Amino acid sequence: MTSAKRLSARPLLWVAMPLLGLANQYLAVRTAHALMGQPFGPGWFALAAHTPWVAAWIGLEIVTLATWLTVLAQLSLSAAFPITALGYVLVVGMGWTLLGEPVSLLEVFGGAAILIGGWLVGHEPVPR
């Protein structure tokens, strides 16, 4: 595999995958709020099928899958997967900024550890 081809997956991995994961989680929260109070059963599925959040979520999952498959076609799983942990940090940030969820100092330090660990484990030097 050429180094140019390997490099083309990095922006997808570092930018697109975390942002797609963040958007997926946002749509999950919106879907959960739309279904709040609805007892689980056939009616729950019917209501879920008719919420615009679920349709958007399914479409976004398809885009996310195609992006992930593109990344995996160009990078090894052991190099790509640890970087997806960036999504955990973004979700905590989204919860705090958009949803008003509290964030503790321990979560901030944990997020920093996730970022450092993801970079260290997922950093694969580009072959010459």
N, C-alpha and C positions, 0 to 999 in steps of 0.2 A: 504494500500500500504506500502511495507516495506521501511525502510530508505535507504537501498542499492539501491533499484530500483529508488527512488526519486533522489538519488545522481547521478545516471548514466545519467540523463537528463541534469544536470548542465553543463558539458563540451560542450555538443551539443548547449546549450543555450548561453553560454558565449563565445565560440570560433567558432563553426561551423556556427551558424546562422548569426553572424555579418560578417564573411568572405564570406559566400554565398551571403548575401545581397550586400556586396561590389563588388563581382564578377558580380552579376546581373547588378548593376549600370554601371560597366565598359563596359559590353557587350551592354548595352543600349546606351552608348555614342558612342561606335564603330559603332553600327547600325545606329544611327542618322547621324554620319559623312559619312557613306557609302551611305545614302539616301539623303544627302544634295543637294539641288538644283532640286531634282526630284519633280514635281508637284504631289500633293496627288490625287490618283485615282487608277484605275485598274493597271496602269503601276507601280505605287509606290508599290502596294502589290506584283506584279510579281517580281520586283527588290528585295524587302525585302525577299521574299521566296527563292531567289537564292544567298543571301549573306551568307557566312559561319558564320557570327556573329549571325544571327537569329537562325540558327540551334543549335549553341552552347548555345545560350540564352534559347531556349526552353528546351534543355536537362538539363541545370542548374536549370531552374524553377521546373522541375520535381523532381530533387534531393532536392531542397530547400523545396518543399511541403512535401516530405516524411520525411525530417528531422524535420520540424515544427510539423507535425502530431505525430512524435515520442516524441517530447518534450511535446506536449499537452496531450499525453496519460499518462505522468508521473508527470506533474506539473500542477497546476491550471493556468488558463489563466491570472488571476490577478497577479500571481507571474512571469509568463513567458514573457508576452507582454512588460512590461516596459523595460526589458533588451534589446529588439530589438532596442531601441533608440541608443544603442552603434553604430549601423550602420550609423546613421546620422553623428556622429563624424568621423568615418572612411571614409565616402564619402568626407567630407570636406578635410581630410588629403590626400586622393587620388587625389582630384582635384588640390590641391596645389603641391604635389610631382610629379605626373605623367602627369597632364594636364596643369601645369603652371598657374593655376587659383590663383588670389590673395586671401589672407585670412586676415581679419582685426582682430584687438585686440578684438573687440566686439564678433566676431565669436569664437575666442579662449575661451573667458569667457563663452559664450553661450554653447560651447561644454563641458566645465567643469561642468556647471550647469546641462546639460543633463546627463552626467555620474553620478554625485552625485544623482540626482533625480531618475534616473533609478535604481541605487543600493538601494536607500532608499525605493522606492515603491516596487521594485521587490524582495527585500530581505525577503525571507520566511524562518524562522528558521526550521531546520530539526527536526522532532518530535523524541522524545526519545523512 
